[in-house]
Amino acid sequence: MNHEIKADWNTLMQQSKDTTGDYFATAHRILKGADLEYTAADVVALTRVMALDFHTTSMGVAAQKFCEALAGIECSMDAIAEFIHEANNK
């Protein structure tokens, strides 16, 4: 899965509709297969749990990318500091 968004707004809107439909169909299939009595509200609630789980994962990926970027900046700053230190000691 690519963690960079390269789609335009129209594509993102269509993807959100498709994703919602996939979540809803999956939630309905899960509840139907559980041999439980359920309502449409139960399907919607399970759909929301799935969407929130994906959102949490997405935020985790974003946090990891941010940490990687900060680590890159730290390495660059260390290299600059070392260069300045060596230049001053010549």
Stockholm file with secondary structure:
# STOCKHOLM 1.0

chainA/1-90         MNHEIKADWNTLMQQSKDTTGDYFATAHRILKGADLEYTAADVVALTRVMALDFHTTSMGVAAQKFCEALAGIECSMDAIAEFIHEANNK
#=GR chainA/1-90 SS CCCSCCCCHHHHHHHHHHHHHHHHHHHHHHHHHTTCCCCHHHHHHHHHHHHHHHHHHHHHHHHHHHHHHHHHHHHHHHHHHHHHHHHHTC
#=GC SS_cons        CCCSCCCCHHHHHHHHHHHHHHHHHHHHHHHHHTTCCCCHHHHHHHHHHHHHHHHHHHHHHHHHHHHHHHHHHHHHHHHHHHHHHHHHTC
//
